[in-house]
Amino acid sequence: MGFSRMKHGKGRKRQGREGFTLIELMVVIVILGVLAGLIVPQFMDEPQKARVVKAKMQMESISTSLKKFYIDNGFYPTTEQGLEALVRKPSTGRTPKNYASSGYLPKVPKDPWGTQYIYISPGKHGKFDLSSYGADGVSGGKDGDADVNSWQID
C-alpha cells in the first residue's frame, strides 16, 4: 500500500527545488539589463545612418540627372529654375534648346527627412551645390543633425 501512494505522488516529501528564487530572478534581470544597455545603443543609430546613406544615393541620382541636362543643353538649371527643371522644361530664365522629351527625373525627390533638397547653381563648391539639412532641417548641426552635401559625398 505504501508503494502505490508513492507512485501517485501522495505523501511524498519534496526532495528537489522547483522554480527559481527571487534572488536568482533578480540576477538574471540585472544581467539582461546590462546586456541591453550595451547592445541597444548600437542599433539606435542605424535608422539615422540609413537616412544619410539614402540622402547620398538620392543626391548621386539627382547629380547624374543634372549632368545629363548639362550635356543636352550646355548649362545647368539656375537656382531660380531649381530641380523642377529636371522634371519639366523651364519656362523662365535661360530656356534649354535640347530638353529631353521625357525630362530627366520622373519627380524631384524629397530628402529622407521629408524636406526639399537645396540646389544652388552656380555653386560655391562646384558647378552646382546640392544639400540636405538633415534631421533638424536647419543649416549646420552635428551627428544626426549634420547636413549632407553633394561636395562631401565619398
C-alpha positions as CSV (number, residue, x, y, z in Angstrom):
1,M,0.0,0.0,0.0
2,G,2.9,2.3,0.7
3,F,4.2,1.7,-2.7
4,S,1.1,2.8,-4.5
5,R,1.0,6.0,-2.5
6,M,4.5,7.0,-3.7
7,K,3.7,6.0,-7.3
8,H,1.0,8.7,-7.4
9,G,3.0,11.2,-5.5
10,K,0.8,11.4,-2.4
11,G,2.6,11.7,0.8
12,R,6.0,12.2,-0.8
13,K,8.2,14.9,0.5
14,R,9.8,17.5,-1.9
15,Q,13.3,16.4,-2.3
16,G,14.5,18.8,-5.1
17,R,14.0,22.5,-5.6
18,E,11.4,23.6,-8.1
19,G,11.4,27.0,-9.8
20,F,13.7,29.9,-9.1
21,T,14.2,32.1,-6.1
22,L,13.6,35.8,-6.1
23,I,17.4,36.5,-5.9
24,E,18.1,34.2,-8.9
25,L,15.4,36.0,-11.0
26,M,16.8,39.4,-10.0
27,V,20.3,38.4,-11.0
28,V,19.1,37.3,-14.4
29,I,17.1,40.6,-14.9
30,V,20.2,42.6,-14.0
31,I,22.4,40.7,-16.4
32,L,19.8,41.2,-19.2
33,G,19.6,44.9,-18.3
34,V,23.4,45.3,-18.6
35,L,23.4,43.4,-21.9
36,A,20.6,45.6,-23.3
37,G,22.4,48.7,-22.1
38,L,25.5,47.7,-24.1
39,I,23.7,46.4,-27.3
40,V,20.6,48.7,-27.8
41,P,22.5,52.0,-28.2
42,Q,24.5,50.5,-31.1
43,F,21.3,49.8,-33.0
44,M,19.5,53.1,-32.1
45,D,21.8,55.0,-34.6
46,E,21.1,52.6,-37.5
47,P,17.9,54.4,-38.9
48,Q,19.7,57.7,-38.9
49,K,22.7,56.2,-40.7
50,A,20.3,54.7,-43.2
51,R,18.7,58.1,-43.9
52,V,22.2,59.6,-44.5
53,V,23.0,56.8,-47.0
54,K,19.7,57.3,-48.7
55,A,20.3,61.1,-49.0
56,K,23.7,60.4,-50.5
57,M,22.2,58.0,-53.0
58,Q,19.4,60.4,-54.0
59,M,22.0,63.2,-54.4
60,E,24.0,61.0,-56.7
61,S,20.9,60.3,-58.8
62,I,20.0,64.0,-58.9
63,S,23.6,64.9,-59.8
64,T,23.6,62.4,-62.7
65,S,20.3,63.9,-64.0
66,L,21.8,67.4,-63.7
67,K,24.8,66.3,-65.7
68,K,22.6,64.8,-68.4
69,F,20.7,68.1,-68.5
70,Y,24.1,69.9,-69.0
71,I,25.2,67.5,-71.7
72,D,22.0,68.1,-73.7
73,N,21.8,71.9,-73.1
74,G,25.2,73.2,-72.3
75,F,24.3,74.7,-69.0
76,Y,22.9,73.7,-65.6
77,P,19.4,74.9,-64.4
78,T,19.7,78.1,-62.5
79,T,18.9,78.3,-58.8
80,E,15.6,80.0,-59.7
81,Q,14.7,77.2,-62.1
82,G,15.6,74.7,-59.4
83,L,15.5,70.9,-59.5
84,E,12.0,71.2,-61.0
85,A,13.8,71.9,-64.3
86,L,14.7,68.2,-64.3
87,V,11.0,67.2,-64.4
88,R,9.5,69.9,-66.6
89,K,11.2,72.2,-69.2
90,P,11.8,75.5,-67.6
91,S,9.8,78.4,-69.0
92,T,11.7,81.2,-67.2
93,G,15.3,82.2,-67.4
94,R,17.6,80.6,-70.0
95,T,15.5,78.0,-71.8
96,P,17.1,74.7,-72.8
97,K,17.0,74.0,-76.6
98,N,17.6,70.3,-76.5
99,Y,15.5,69.4,-73.4
100,A,14.7,65.6,-73.2
101,S,11.1,64.9,-74.1
102,S,10.6,62.8,-71.0
103,G,12.5,65.1,-68.7
104,Y,15.5,64.0,-66.6
105,L,13.7,62.8,-63.5
106,P,10.1,61.5,-63.0
107,K,9.8,63.7,-60.0
108,V,12.0,65.6,-57.6
109,P,12.5,63.5,-54.5
110,K,12.4,64.9,-51.0
111,D,15.2,64.1,-48.7
112,P,14.8,61.2,-46.2
113,W,13.6,63.7,-43.6
114,G,10.8,64.9,-45.8
115,T,12.2,68.3,-46.9
116,Q,13.3,69.6,-50.3
117,Y,16.9,69.4,-51.3
118,I,18.7,72.8,-51.5
119,Y,20.0,73.4,-55.1
120,I,22.3,76.3,-55.9
121,S,23.8,76.9,-59.4
122,P,26.4,78.1,-59.9
123,G,27.6,76.6,-56.6
124,K,30.3,77.7,-54.2
125,H,31.9,74.2,-54.3
126,G,31.4,73.3,-58.0
127,K,29.1,73.9,-61.0
128,F,26.2,73.3,-58.6
129,D,25.7,72.6,-54.9
130,L,23.1,70.1,-53.6
131,S,22.4,69.9,-49.9
132,S,20.0,68.4,-47.3
133,Y,19.9,70.0,-43.9
134,G,19.5,66.6,-42.2
135,A,17.2,65.7,-39.3
136,D,16.9,69.1,-37.8
137,G,16.1,70.9,-41.1
138,V,18.4,73.8,-40.5
139,S,21.9,74.5,-41.8
140,G,24.8,73.1,-39.8
141,G,24.4,70.6,-37.0
142,K,26.4,67.7,-35.6
143,D,25.9,64.0,-35.6
144,G,22.3,63.1,-36.6
145,D,21.5,66.8,-37.4
146,A,24.5,67.2,-39.7
147,D,24.0,68.4,-43.2
148,V,24.5,66.1,-46.2
149,N,26.3,67.9,-49.1
150,S,27.0,66.8,-52.6
151,W,30.6,68.0,-52.5
152,Q,31.3,65.9,-49.4
153,I,30.0,62.6,-50.7
154,D,32.7,60.0,-50.7
